[in-house]
Amino acid sequence: MPELVPVTHEIHAKPALFAEFQQIRRVEGFENIRSEYPGYLSDESKLASRSADLLFFPKNEAELSTLIREMARQKVPMTFAGARTGLVGGSVPARGAVVSLECFDQVTSIGYDEPYAEWRVVAQASVSLKALGSMLNARHVPSLERTAEPDQKAQYERFKADKVAYFYPPDPTETSATLGGSVVTNASGARTYRYGPTRNWVRSLRVFLANGEYLDVPRGRYFADAQGNFLVHLTSGKVIELTIPDYSLPRTKCTAGFFTEPGMDLIDLFIGSEGVLGVVTQVEVALMREESKLSMVQFVDSDDEAVKLTSRLRQERNLTLDFLEFYSANALSLLRKVQQEAPSSVGMPFLPAEKVSAIFFEMSYDPHGDHQPLELLEKLITECGADPARSWVAYEPRELDRFKVFRHLLPETVNAIIAERKKNIPGLYKLGTDLAVPDEYLADLWHLYQTTCDGLGLEWVAFGHIGNNHIHVNILPRTIEEQQAGLAAYETFARQAVAWSGSVSAEHGIGKIKQKFLRLMYSEDQMAQMKHVKDALDPDGLFNPGDIFPDEVA
């Protein structure tokens, strides 16, 4: 992991010009932050900061703008933090100030867009996906009950009276993640297989720039010209000229580098940019009608059979699956051990005793509709050599929720194992792949994973989004030597994924941890094109130093 070197910044505000700056809640000094607020110095990657002089808690956009302007005046870098659920160290400060956006936690409106015939939610950046889902399910948004303007109140009442249930489709594994965080990482997850990543559901953004000004960016209004240029006009009268990179993105899930395509929408430049171009404070997203669902865990005799069944399910045009997930045989063996030791922790029927793997999928299902997919499913499963009777099936909402808990149990178990091993060998950490390739290379990628990890004698499990050719291989090192072997294997995997026109990061982003792999995907010229975009919007490199690009100071 990268070394974060301490760099000290002393803050000297000018009271006459920035009296409001003094009112912003803060903690000063690294030792004070480490002792009182240690969570703001790390994220789920377990990378830890050794350098942060200030921790700010702005309570609104006015305070945030004041804060950014004062930090920019003094050339103090800022790392912005939400729920800190990222896996690549993106919200871990390399130096300067940490700016928590946790006070930006209100839903500000719900409205129906007539031209697009869809309900939309406008929310501040730190509204969590879990909280949003709960409010939609309950048809109760406390902030709108208290403070909505008359027109907003009318729309809200219309939403509550609607007999149809609605949901927000993006489904990252960690539901405590925030809307803002999921936007700047273009978060995906299981349901990306059907609904696409976060990008597909964002309708507008408010983005604060490094000079303290903000942009309201709606989808469908500002597009790059034929030469790939944008002219961004600020309220100060300044005009920012941007030229988007000219590389082509992989034909698969990808959060590696800035989004680009001919004639692209400006909003898409900020989505997935990992906060290095601007700070997202407000998000407008679209909702979708709820449908009745059927979930199924189909056990098969081998990992190769699971890959074969995946390919067959994807080819069937008469099936519309929400997600298509995978559990390798060694992953189910680990869960079987957990279930034997503490049956209630799994909350599912007992796993098959034999060494098997599984495919987990979900689809819309109307038991009274004309189209009945179960017979087709049974036919496909049988044709692939599996037995439809060796499966778990759920229809009821409570059972569907149990299946989702089961899906999340494996990464939690892996993290617990690594945490226990770190007690004896502090330098150990989990190695988890985040690679994806086009459809035609799925079987090849799986063969590479399997033969390499087994050949090195590593302990490993695999699970995840096989429908998008995006399987997470988790290597669980028992020694530092195994960790080094695992790192070398990871680089081999990444190089080959790029050779197969894939991505070195399908959903987690680059942050401070995967910069080495990003340079396997892009040439020096292409990296320079990305850096030119960064420099145009953040010329002093103050936003999230060390993310995507090396921190030149640290």
BANU-456467 format. One record per residue (C-alpha): residue number from 0; residue in one letter; y, z, x. Coordinates in pm, whole numbers, plus 50000, padded with zeros to 5 digits. Example, Ala and Ser with C-alpha at 12.3 -4.5 7.8 and 13.67 -1.06 7.14 Angstrom:
BEGIN
[node 0, a, [49550, 50780, 51230]]
[node 1, s, [49894, 50714, 51367]]
END
This chain:
BEGIN
[node 0, m, [50000, 50000, 50000]]
[node 1, p, [50358, 49940, 50122]]
[node 2, e, [50542, 50218, 50300]]
[node 3, l, [50860, 50334, 50125]]
[node 4, v, [51098, 50446, 50399]]
[node 5, p, [51367, 50708, 50318]]
[node 6, v, [51725, 50579, 50312]]
[node 7, t, [52002, 50821, 50214]]
[node 8, h, [52301, 50730, 49998]]
[node 9, e, [52595, 50961, 49935]]
[node 10, i, [52782, 50906, 49610]]
[node 11, h, [53162, 50935, 49603]]
[node 12, a, [53296, 50850, 49258]]
[node 13, k, [53667, 50799, 49202]]
[node 14, p, [53757, 51042, 48920]]
[node 15, a, [54080, 50865, 48832]]
[node 16, l, [53901, 50537, 48769]]
[node 17, f, [53556, 50655, 48676]]
[node 18, a, [53594, 50986, 48495]]
[node 19, e, [53333, 50871, 48244]]
[node 20, f, [53088, 50828, 48533]]
[node 21, q, [53101, 51202, 48596]]
[node 22, q, [52979, 51269, 48242]]
[node 23, i, [52647, 51088, 48288]]
[node 24, r, [52357, 51331, 48314]]
[node 25, r, [52204, 51324, 48662]]
[node 26, v, [51993, 51501, 48920]]
[node 27, e, [52114, 51478, 49281]]
[node 28, g, [51906, 51495, 49597]]
[node 29, f, [51552, 51379, 49667]]
[node 30, e, [51411, 51731, 49697]]
[node 31, n, [51557, 51827, 49359]]
[node 32, i, [51412, 51516, 49198]]
[node 33, r, [51073, 51572, 49360]]
[node 34, s, [51054, 51935, 49251]]
[node 35, e, [51203, 51905, 48901]]
[node 36, y, [51122, 51546, 48794]]
[node 37, p, [50835, 51421, 49014]]
[node 38, g, [50715, 51174, 48750]]
[node 39, y, [51017, 50952, 48817]]
[node 40, l, [50899, 50892, 49174]]
[node 41, s, [50572, 50717, 49085]]
[node 42, d, [50398, 50509, 48822]]
[node 43, e, [50037, 50434, 48724]]
[node 44, s, [49983, 50248, 49052]]
[node 45, k, [50001, 50593, 49219]]
[node 46, l, [50244, 50454, 49475]]
[node 47, a, [50488, 50737, 49546]]
[node 48, s, [50850, 50719, 49658]]
[node 49, r, [50987, 50908, 49955]]
[node 50, s, [51345, 50804, 49893]]
[node 51, a, [51565, 50850, 49589]]
[node 52, d, [51897, 51031, 49606]]
[node 53, l, [51995, 51021, 49239]]
[node 54, l, [51825, 51025, 48901]]
[node 55, f, [52041, 50921, 48604]]
[node 56, f, [51983, 50955, 48229]]
[node 57, p, [52244, 50734, 48058]]
[node 58, k, [52242, 50800, 47684]]
[node 59, n, [52391, 50470, 47566]]
[node 60, e, [52499, 50125, 47680]]
[node 61, a, [52855, 50238, 47757]]
[node 62, e, [52723, 50495, 48004]]
[node 63, l, [52479, 50242, 48147]]
[node 64, s, [52758, 49990, 48206]]
[node 65, t, [52975, 50255, 48373]]
[node 66, l, [52684, 50362, 48589]]
[node 67, i, [52601, 50006, 48700]]
[node 68, r, [52965, 49930, 48781]]
[node 69, e, [53003, 50243, 48993]]
[node 70, m, [52676, 50193, 49176]]
[node 71, a, [52769, 49828, 49239]]
[node 72, r, [53107, 49933, 49377]]
[node 73, q, [52934, 50161, 49625]]
[node 74, k, [52646, 49917, 49690]]
[node 75, v, [52386, 50173, 49582]]
[node 76, p, [52058, 50011, 49467]]
[node 77, m, [51913, 50105, 49130]]
[node 78, t, [51551, 50120, 49016]]
[node 79, f, [51514, 50120, 48637]]
[node 80, a, [51239, 50321, 48473]]
[node 81, g, [51092, 50328, 48124]]
[node 82, a, [50750, 50476, 48051]]
[node 83, r, [50634, 50408, 48411]]
[node 84, t, [50298, 50270, 48296]]
[node 85, g, [50304, 49978, 48542]]
[node 86, l, [50029, 49922, 48797]]
[node 87, v, [50222, 49757, 49079]]
[node 88, g, [50488, 50014, 49171]]
[node 89, g, [50767, 49831, 48991]]
[node 90, s, [50949, 50145, 48873]]
[node 91, v, [50888, 50341, 49194]]
[node 92, p, [51224, 50373, 49376]]
[node 93, a, [51240, 50238, 49729]]
[node 94, r, [51587, 50391, 49782]]
[node 95, g, [51912, 50473, 49607]]
[node 96, a, [51916, 50573, 49241]]
[node 97, v, [51656, 50591, 48966]]
[node 98, v, [51796, 50506, 48622]]
[node 99, s, [51584, 50628, 48333]]
[node 100, l, [51624, 50438, 48006]]
[node 101, e, [51433, 50697, 47803]]
[node 102, c, [51733, 50769, 47579]]
[node 103, f, [51725, 50409, 47455]]
[node 104, d, [51457, 50489, 47200]]
[node 105, q, [51583, 50384, 46856]]
[node 106, v, [51488, 50103, 46621]]
[node 107, t, [51824, 49960, 46515]]
[node 108, s, [51728, 49714, 46241]]
[node 109, i, [51449, 49540, 46051]]
[node 110, g, [51534, 49210, 45887]]
[node 111, y, [51380, 48898, 45739]]
[node 112, d, [51464, 48567, 45904]]
[node 113, e, [51465, 48304, 45630]]
[node 114, p, [51453, 47986, 45845]]
[node 115, y, [51150, 48113, 46038]]
[node 116, a, [51001, 48304, 45744]]
[node 117, e, [50925, 48613, 45951]]
[node 118, w, [51016, 48978, 45966]]
[node 119, r, [51188, 49089, 46285]]
[node 120, v, [51254, 49426, 46445]]
[node 121, v, [51549, 49500, 46673]]
[node 122, a, [51482, 49800, 46894]]
[node 123, q, [51612, 49962, 47208]]
[node 124, a, [51417, 49917, 47527]]
[node 125, s, [51235, 50253, 47534]]
[node 126, v, [51077, 50237, 47191]]
[node 127, s, [50706, 50258, 47270]]
[node 128, l, [50451, 50016, 47132]]
[node 129, k, [50265, 50310, 46982]]
[node 130, a, [50577, 50439, 46807]]
[node 131, l, [50661, 50093, 46677]]
[node 132, g, [50309, 50052, 46539]]
[node 133, s, [50323, 50391, 46369]]
[node 134, m, [50659, 50315, 46208]]
[node 135, l, [50535, 49979, 46080]]
[node 136, n, [50218, 50135, 45938]]
[node 137, a, [50409, 50416, 45767]]
[node 138, r, [50697, 50193, 45654]]
[node 139, h, [50923, 50471, 45778]]
[node 140, v, [51183, 50428, 46053]]
[node 141, p, [51375, 50755, 46101]]
[node 142, s, [51673, 50596, 46277]]
[node 143, l, [51725, 50353, 45987]]
[node 144, e, [51690, 50630, 45730]]
[node 145, r, [51976, 50816, 45902]]
[node 146, t, [52225, 50562, 46029]]
[node 147, a, [52166, 50209, 45898]]
[node 148, e, [52469, 50009, 45784]]
[node 149, p, [52464, 49891, 45420]]
[node 150, d, [52332, 49544, 45499]]
[node 151, q, [52070, 49686, 45737]]
[node 152, k, [51975, 49945, 45478]]
[node 153, a, [51920, 49673, 45219]]
[node 154, q, [51691, 49479, 45452]]
[node 155, y, [51505, 49795, 45543]]
[node 156, e, [51449, 49879, 45176]]
[node 157, r, [51325, 49524, 45118]]
[node 158, f, [51079, 49568, 45406]]
[node 159, k, [50951, 49896, 45265]]
[node 160, a, [50899, 49732, 44925]]
[node 161, d, [50703, 49438, 45068]]
[node 162, k, [50338, 49468, 44963]]
[node 163, v, [50215, 49291, 45276]]
[node 164, a, [50137, 49493, 45591]]
[node 165, y, [50286, 49374, 45920]]
[node 166, f, [50218, 49436, 46288]]
[node 167, y, [50349, 49345, 46633]]
[node 168, p, [50079, 49127, 46797]]
[node 169, p, [50112, 49202, 47173]]
[node 170, d, [49847, 49458, 47260]]
[node 171, p, [49868, 49596, 47616]]
[node 172, t, [49597, 49851, 47691]]
[node 173, e, [49855, 50127, 47746]]
[node 174, t, [50024, 50178, 47408]]
[node 175, s, [50272, 50428, 47556]]
[node 176, a, [50433, 50130, 47729]]
[node 177, t, [50781, 50046, 47602]]
[node 178, l, [50916, 49731, 47445]]
[node 179, g, [51160, 49680, 47730]]
[node 180, g, [50894, 49732, 47993]]
[node 181, s, [50657, 49496, 47817]]
[node 182, v, [50930, 49229, 47802]]
[node 183, v, [51026, 49243, 48170]]
[node 184, t, [50657, 49225, 48265]]
[node 185, n, [50566, 48975, 47989]]
[node 186, a, [50285, 49216, 47905]]
[node 187, s, [49968, 49082, 47753]]
[node 188, g, [49630, 49239, 47680]]
[node 189, a, [49326, 49173, 47466]]
[node 190, r, [49499, 48997, 47175]]
[node 191, t, [49668, 48752, 47412]]
[node 192, y, [49359, 48538, 47357]]
[node 193, r, [49486, 48446, 47010]]
[node 194, y, [49850, 48545, 46994]]
[node 195, g, [49973, 48482, 47346]]
[node 196, p, [50172, 48725, 47566]]
[node 197, t, [50490, 48914, 47483]]
[node 198, r, [50701, 48605, 47553]]
[node 199, n, [50574, 48437, 47235]]
[node 200, w, [50714, 48714, 47015]]
[node 201, v, [51059, 48779, 47165]]
[node 202, r, [51348, 48640, 46959]]
[node 203, s, [51650, 48782, 47143]]
[node 204, l, [51744, 49013, 47430]]
[node 205, r, [52043, 49212, 47546]]
[node 206, v, [52051, 49211, 47926]]
[node 207, f, [52290, 49403, 48152]]
[node 208, l, [52376, 49231, 48479]]
[node 209, a, [52451, 49380, 48819]]
[node 210, n, [52827, 49376, 48756]]
[node 211, g, [52793, 49593, 48443]]
[node 212, e, [52848, 49309, 48194]]
[node 213, y, [52584, 49216, 47942]]
[node 214, l, [52445, 48900, 47785]]
[node 215, d, [52315, 48866, 47431]]
[node 216, v, [52052, 48595, 47469]]
[node 217, p, [51896, 48454, 47151]]
[node 218, r, [51597, 48227, 47166]]
[node 219, g, [51671, 47861, 47104]]
[node 220, r, [52037, 47845, 47204]]
[node 221, y, [52074, 47804, 47583]]
[node 222, f, [51860, 47552, 47770]]
[node 223, a, [51846, 47424, 48126]]
[node 224, d, [51992, 47077, 48179]]
[node 225, a, [51799, 46781, 48319]]
[node 226, q, [51855, 46906, 48675]]
[node 227, g, [51727, 47255, 48591]]
[node 228, n, [52071, 47418, 48587]]
[node 229, f, [52227, 47690, 48372]]
[node 230, l, [52593, 47786, 48354]]
[node 231, v, [52625, 48147, 48240]]
[node 232, h, [52976, 48237, 48121]]
[node 233, l, [53066, 48607, 48141]]
[node 234, t, [53335, 48787, 47943]]
[node 235, s, [53521, 48852, 48270]]
[node 236, g, [53572, 48476, 48302]]
[node 237, k, [53323, 48443, 48585]]
[node 238, v, [53068, 48161, 48562]]
[node 239, i, [52725, 48206, 48719]]
[node 240, e, [52544, 47891, 48822]]
[node 241, l, [52164, 47905, 48820]]
[node 242, t, [51907, 47648, 48926]]
[node 243, i, [51555, 47727, 48811]]
[node 244, p, [51261, 47685, 49050]]
[node 245, d, [51084, 47349, 49038]]
[node 246, y, [50724, 47465, 49079]]
[node 247, s, [50462, 47430, 48805]]
[node 248, l, [50294, 47740, 48667]]
[node 249, p, [49914, 47769, 48644]]
[node 250, r, [49724, 47664, 48331]]
[node 251, t, [49625, 48022, 48266]]
[node 252, k, [49773, 48370, 48212]]
[node 253, c, [50036, 48429, 48477]]
[node 254, t, [50298, 48694, 48556]]
[node 255, a, [50340, 48592, 48920]]
[node 256, g, [50698, 48484, 48989]]
[node 257, f, [50976, 48368, 48759]]
[node 258, f, [50896, 48157, 48457]]
[node 259, t, [51013, 47797, 48486]]
[node 260, e, [50966, 47465, 48308]]
[node 261, p, [51184, 47159, 48247]]
[node 262, g, [51452, 47225, 47985]]
[node 263, m, [51350, 47590, 47959]]
[node 264, d, [51515, 47847, 47735]]
[node 265, l, [51738, 48096, 47920]]
[node 266, i, [51568, 48390, 47747]]
[node 267, d, [51243, 48304, 47923]]
[node 268, l, [51401, 48352, 48264]]
[node 269, f, [51443, 48725, 48194]]
[node 270, i, [51104, 48774, 48027]]
[node 271, g, [50855, 48856, 48301]]
[node 272, s, [51123, 48884, 48572]]
[node 273, e, [51027, 49248, 48640]]
[node 274, g, [51385, 49371, 48598]]
[node 275, v, [51514, 49217, 48920]]
[node 276, l, [51756, 48985, 48735]]
[node 277, g, [51891, 49219, 48470]]
[node 278, v, [51829, 49535, 48269]]
[node 279, v, [51694, 49479, 47919]]
[node 280, t, [51841, 49736, 47679]]
[node 281, q, [51764, 49579, 47340]]
[node 282, v, [51484, 49355, 47215]]
[node 283, e, [51432, 49159, 46896]]
[node 284, v, [51068, 49078, 46822]]
[node 285, a, [50883, 48904, 46543]]
[node 286, l, [50610, 49060, 46330]]
[node 287, m, [50296, 48908, 46179]]
[node 288, r, [50106, 48970, 45858]]
[node 289, e, [49809, 49202, 45887]]
[node 290, e, [49467, 49058, 45805]]
[node 291, s, [49132, 49219, 45742]]
[node 292, k, [48930, 49227, 46063]]
[node 293, l, [48572, 49227, 46179]]
[node 294, s, [48492, 49367, 46524]]
[node 295, m, [48166, 49313, 46706]]
[node 296, v, [48012, 49434, 47031]]
[node 297, q, [47725, 49196, 47116]]
[node 298, f, [47484, 49315, 47383]]
[node 299, v, [47325, 49051, 47607]]
[node 300, d, [47062, 49060, 47879]]
[node 301, s, [47281, 48978, 48177]]
[node 302, d, [47634, 48919, 48296]]
[node 303, d, [47561, 48547, 48332]]
[node 304, e, [47451, 48538, 47968]]
[node 305, a, [47781, 48701, 47872]]
[node 306, v, [47971, 48427, 48056]]
[node 307, k, [47761, 48163, 47880]]
[node 308, l, [47825, 48319, 47537]]
[node 309, t, [48198, 48336, 47612]]
[node 310, s, [48212, 47964, 47684]]
[node 311, r, [48021, 47885, 47366]]
[node 312, l, [48241, 48104, 47147]]
[node 313, r, [48555, 47944, 47290]]
[node 314, q, [48427, 47595, 47212]]
[node 315, e, [48363, 47670, 46845]]
[node 316, r, [48663, 47543, 46649]]
[node 317, n, [48555, 47711, 46327]]
[node 318, l, [48596, 48060, 46474]]
[node 319, t, [48937, 48219, 46529]]
[node 320, l, [48894, 48521, 46753]]
[node 321, d, [49175, 48768, 46816]]
[node 322, f, [49027, 48875, 47147]]
[node 323, l, [48719, 48820, 47360]]
[node 324, e, [48644, 49105, 47601]]
[node 325, f, [48372, 49174, 47857]]
[node 326, y, [48173, 49472, 47986]]
[node 327, s, [47961, 49404, 48294]]
[node 328, a, [47616, 49561, 48324]]
[node 329, n, [47737, 49811, 48584]]
[node 330, a, [48033, 49900, 48360]]
[node 331, l, [47801, 49981, 48068]]
[node 332, s, [47578, 50181, 48303]]
[node 333, l, [47880, 50394, 48394]]
[node 334, l, [47969, 50446, 48027]]
[node 335, r, [47606, 50526, 47946]]
[node 336, k, [47617, 50802, 48205]]
[node 337, v, [47938, 50940, 48052]]
[node 338, q, [47781, 50925, 47706]]
[node 339, q, [47470, 51111, 47817]]
[node 340, e, [47674, 51388, 47975]]
[node 341, a, [47925, 51421, 47688]]
[node 342, p, [47826, 51219, 47377]]
[node 343, s, [48142, 51308, 47185]]
[node 344, s, [48362, 51159, 47458]]
[node 345, v, [48244, 50809, 47374]]
[node 346, g, [48243, 50842, 46997]]
[node 347, m, [48011, 50544, 46949]]
[node 348, p, [47639, 50491, 46887]]
[node 349, f, [47427, 50541, 47198]]
[node 350, l, [47442, 50249, 47437]]
[node 351, p, [47118, 50054, 47492]]
[node 352, a, [46898, 50220, 47751]]
[node 353, e, [46821, 49899, 47939]]
[node 354, k, [47058, 49733, 48187]]
[node 355, v, [47266, 49501, 47969]]
[node 356, s, [47621, 49373, 47949]]
[node 357, a, [47830, 49301, 47641]]
[node 358, i, [48093, 49084, 47480]]
[node 359, f, [48342, 49254, 47248]]
[node 360, f, [48540, 49041, 47005]]
[node 361, e, [48741, 49063, 46686]]
[node 362, m, [48840, 48811, 46422]]
[node 363, s, [49007, 48789, 46086]]
[node 364, y, [48753, 48827, 45807]]
[node 365, d, [48783, 48799, 45431]]
[node 366, p, [48454, 48905, 45266]]
[node 367, h, [48564, 48729, 44946]]
[node 368, g, [48689, 48409, 45110]]
[node 369, d, [48532, 48065, 45107]]
[node 370, h, [48482, 48057, 45484]]
[node 371, q, [48214, 48303, 45597]]
[node 372, p, [48183, 48310, 45978]]
[node 373, l, [47889, 48550, 46015]]
[node 374, e, [47620, 48285, 45977]]
[node 375, l, [47793, 48067, 46235]]
[node 376, l, [47825, 48365, 46469]]
[node 377, e, [47456, 48446, 46439]]
[node 378, k, [47368, 48084, 46514]]
[node 379, l, [47584, 48072, 46826]]
[node 380, i, [47460, 48406, 46956]]
[node 381, t, [47098, 48303, 46905]]
[node 382, e, [47152, 47967, 47074]]
[node 383, c, [47279, 48152, 47382]]
[node 384, g, [46958, 48356, 47403]]
[node 385, a, [47098, 48680, 47260]]
[node 386, d, [46983, 48877, 46957]]
[node 387, p, [47245, 48932, 46682]]
[node 388, a, [47055, 49248, 46583]]
[node 389, r, [47154, 49405, 46918]]
[node 390, s, [47514, 49455, 46821]]
[node 391, w, [47766, 49694, 46673]]
[node 392, v, [47978, 49566, 46386]]
[node 393, a, [48282, 49727, 46223]]
[node 394, y, [48492, 49634, 45920]]
[node 395, e, [48666, 49954, 45815]]
[node 396, p, [48998, 50047, 45983]]
[node 397, r, [48859, 50379, 46111]]
[node 398, e, [48563, 50203, 46274]]
[node 399, l, [48789, 49937, 46420]]
[node 400, d, [48999, 50211, 46579]]
[node 401, r, [48685, 50369, 46728]]
[node 402, f, [48597, 50037, 46889]]
[node 403, k, [48942, 50017, 47047]]
[node 404, v, [48908, 50369, 47187]]
[node 405, f, [48575, 50260, 47334]]
[node 406, r, [48746, 49959, 47493]]
[node 407, h, [49000, 50186, 47665]]
[node 408, l, [48745, 50443, 47781]]
[node 409, l, [48623, 50246, 48081]]
[node 410, p, [48952, 50227, 48277]]
[node 411, e, [49011, 50594, 48198]]
[node 412, t, [48668, 50679, 48340]]
[node 413, v, [48732, 50474, 48655]]
[node 414, n, [49066, 50647, 48713]]
[node 415, a, [48903, 50988, 48671]]
[node 416, i, [48640, 50902, 48934]]
[node 417, i, [48904, 50792, 49184]]
[node 418, a, [49115, 51102, 49116]]
[node 419, e, [48816, 51323, 49194]]
[node 420, r, [48740, 51136, 49517]]
[node 421, k, [49102, 51159, 49628]]
[node 422, k, [49065, 51537, 49640]]
[node 423, n, [48844, 51496, 49946]]
[node 424, i, [48987, 51170, 50082]]
[node 425, p, [49356, 51152, 49979]]
[node 426, g, [49398, 50799, 50114]]
[node 427, l, [49155, 50647, 49864]]
[node 428, y, [49275, 50445, 49567]]
[node 429, k, [49125, 50210, 49310]]
[node 430, l, [49127, 49838, 49380]]
[node 431, g, [49164, 49643, 49057]]
[node 432, t, [49185, 49266, 49040]]
[node 433, d, [49433, 49091, 48812]]
[node 434, l, [49340, 48727, 48872]]
[node 435, a, [49297, 48446, 48623]]
[node 436, v, [49180, 48085, 48652]]
[node 437, p, [49160, 47783, 48419]]
[node 438, d, [48861, 47770, 48183]]
[node 439, e, [48647, 47543, 48399]]
[node 440, y, [48632, 47798, 48681]]
[node 441, l, [48525, 48108, 48487]]
[node 442, a, [48159, 48096, 48593]]
[node 443, d, [48256, 48023, 48954]]
[node 444, l, [48499, 48315, 48966]]
[node 445, w, [48242, 48551, 48820]]
[node 446, h, [47979, 48438, 49073]]
[node 447, l, [48229, 48501, 49355]]
[node 448, y, [48305, 48852, 49227]]
[node 449, q, [47940, 48942, 49185]]
[node 450, t, [47800, 48810, 49512]]
[node 451, t, [48088, 48943, 49723]]
[node 452, c, [48091, 49297, 49585]]
[node 453, d, [47713, 49332, 49585]]
[node 454, g, [47689, 49176, 49931]]
[node 455, l, [47927, 49435, 50070]]
[node 456, g, [47742, 49721, 49902]]
[node 457, l, [48052, 49830, 49711]]
[node 458, e, [48054, 50040, 49396]]
[node 459, w, [48229, 49834, 49132]]
[node 460, v, [48255, 49765, 48761]]
[node 461, a, [48406, 49473, 48571]]
[node 462, f, [48563, 49450, 48229]]
[node 463, g, [48848, 49287, 48046]]
[node 464, h, [48986, 48967, 47908]]
[node 465, i, [48706, 48720, 47970]]
[node 466, g, [48838, 48494, 47693]]
[node 467, n, [49137, 48420, 47919]]
[node 468, n, [48918, 48403, 48234]]
[node 469, h, [49085, 48728, 48335]]
[node 470, i, [48821, 48982, 48430]]
[node 471, h, [48933, 49306, 48593]]
[node 472, v, [48701, 49391, 48883]]
[node 473, n, [48751, 49757, 48972]]
[node 474, i, [48624, 49854, 49318]]
[node 475, l, [48564, 50228, 49354]]
[node 476, p, [48567, 50303, 49728]]
[node 477, r, [48379, 50610, 49851]]
[node 478, t, [48516, 50593, 50205]]
[node 479, i, [48820, 50451, 50384]]
[node 480, e, [48588, 50189, 50535]]
[node 481, e, [48483, 50075, 50190]]
[node 482, q, [48845, 50063, 50087]]
[node 483, q, [48925, 49830, 50376]]
[node 484, a, [48629, 49612, 50286]]
[node 485, g, [48746, 49604, 49927]]
[node 486, l, [49097, 49499, 50031]]
[node 487, a, [48955, 49213, 50236]]
[node 488, a, [48741, 49109, 49939]]
[node 489, y, [49045, 49118, 49711]]
[node 490, e, [49231, 48881, 49941]]
[node 491, t, [48932, 48646, 49939]]
[node 492, f, [48930, 48654, 49559]]
[node 493, a, [49303, 48584, 49541]]
[node 494, r, [49289, 48292, 49783]]
[node 495, q, [49005, 48132, 49592]]
[node 496, a, [49175, 48187, 49255]]
[node 497, v, [49479, 48000, 49388]]
[node 498, a, [49253, 47724, 49522]]
[node 499, w, [49117, 47693, 49168]]
[node 500, s, [49474, 47656, 49030]]
[node 501, g, [49483, 48015, 48908]]
[node 502, s, [49721, 48309, 48928]]
[node 503, v, [49724, 48609, 49161]]
[node 504, s, [49864, 48818, 48876]]
[node 505, a, [49765, 48745, 48520]]
[node 506, e, [49932, 49044, 48352]]
[node 507, h, [50034, 49328, 48585]]
[node 508, g, [50312, 49152, 48777]]
[node 509, i, [50395, 49169, 49149]]
[node 510, g, [50612, 49479, 49195]]
[node 511, k, [50598, 49632, 49540]]
[node 512, i, [50222, 49605, 49585]]
[node 513, k, [50131, 49237, 49542]]
[node 514, q, [50399, 49053, 49739]]
[node 515, k, [50141, 48941, 49994]]
[node 516, f, [49938, 48772, 49721]]
[node 517, l, [50246, 48608, 49566]]
[node 518, r, [50291, 48416, 49890]]
[node 519, l, [49943, 48272, 49849]]
[node 520, m, [50065, 48099, 49532]]
[node 521, y, [50407, 47980, 49639]]
[node 522, s, [50545, 47805, 49947]]
[node 523, e, [50835, 47944, 50145]]
[node 524, d, [51063, 47690, 49977]]
[node 525, q, [50946, 47796, 49631]]
[node 526, m, [50997, 48162, 49719]]
[node 527, a, [51347, 48072, 49838]]
[node 528, q, [51417, 47902, 49503]]
[node 529, m, [51325, 48225, 49323]]
[node 530, k, [51543, 48423, 49562]]
[node 531, h, [51840, 48194, 49488]]
[node 532, v, [51809, 48284, 49119]]
[node 533, k, [51798, 48652, 49212]]
[node 534, d, [52103, 48618, 49438]]
[node 535, a, [52303, 48435, 49171]]
[node 536, l, [52258, 48717, 48917]]
[node 537, d, [52238, 49011, 49161]]
[node 538, p, [52416, 48901, 49481]]
[node 539, d, [52396, 49242, 49648]]
[node 540, g, [52027, 49291, 49569]]
[node 541, l, [52090, 49617, 49381]]
[node 542, f, [51839, 49585, 49095]]
[node 543, n, [51486, 49710, 49161]]
[node 544, p, [51489, 49665, 49540]]
[node 545, g, [51148, 49586, 49683]]
[node 546, d, [51009, 49434, 49363]]
[node 547, i, [50882, 49075, 49398]]
[node 548, f, [51093, 49026, 49713]]
[node 549, p, [51074, 49242, 50028]]
[node 550, d, [51341, 49510, 50044]]
[node 551, e, [51550, 49400, 50339]]
[node 552, v, [51691, 49749, 50397]]
[node 553, a, [51369, 49944, 50359]]
END
